[in-house]
Amino acid sequence: TARERQVLDHVVDGLSSREIAQELGVSTKTVEAHRARINDKMRADNVSHLIRMCFAYNEEHAK
C-alpha cells in the first residue's frame, strides 16, 4: 500500500518505528504492523535483509 511504501522509505532511511510513527502521525503499533506486513510481502528475514533487497532492486532498475 502507499502507507507501507512510506514506512519502507523511512526504514531504509534508518528511522526507528517510534520515529516513523512520529513522522507519520500514527501509533508505534501501527508502524510495527506495517513493518510486519512489509516483511511478509517481501519475505524478508529481518531489517537488514529488507534493506539489502531494496538496494538490490534500486540498482537493478537504475540500469
N, C-alpha and C positions, 0 to 999 in steps of 0.2 A: 504494500500500500504506500501511498505518498508519505504517511507519517512514519512508516517503517524505514523509508528511504532517508527521511530527515534524521531519524535516530541513528541509522547506519553511518551517515555522513559525520555525525558528531562522534560516534565510536571511533571511526577512522582518524578523526582529529585528536583523539586521545582523551576525550571527556569521560568522566565517570557517570554512572546512572544518575547520581544526585545532581551533578552539573547539567546534564542533559534535561532533567526534569525542570530545573530552574529556568533554563533557556527556553523550553517549550511551554512552560506554564502548566505542567501536568505533575502528577504524583510520581515519586520514585518507583512505586509498584507498577504504574502504567508503563514506564520506560522499561522496567525489567521484563514485563510481559511482551513488549515489542521486541526486546532483545532476544527473548526465548523463541519467539516466532521466526525471527530472522535466522537464528542459528539452526532451527529445524528446517526452514526452507532451503538454506544454503548447505545444510548437512555439515556445519562447522562443529568441530570438537570443542573449541574454546575461542577466546577473543583473538589471540594471535593467529590462529588458523583462519578465522574470518577475515582479518586484515590482510593476510597474505593472499587470500583468494581475490579480494578487492583490488589489490595492486596488480596481480596477475591479469585480471580482467581488463583493467585500465591499460596495461602495457599491450595486451593483445589487440585491443580496439583502437589504440593510438596509431597503429601501423597503416 
